[in-house]
């Protein structure tokens, strides 16, 4: 017999998201599959989608100036 249950792993145990029709105290074997609506995807793999256009043309060269307020290293036109 096979049953599919939606569960949440809280770091130590699997918690079902609804009622469970299983016998308490009985041993079961589970197979874990990541839900398609929550893919195991690191945002770094799609870093371009996180980019924001700041309209600052010298941001790469002068990042310390914009982050920490230090004087600009080079005079830009």
Secondary structure, DSSP 4 states (H G I P E B T S, - for coil): ------EEE-SSSEEESS---S-TT----------GGG----GGGGGGGG------TTTTTTHHHHHH-PPPSS---
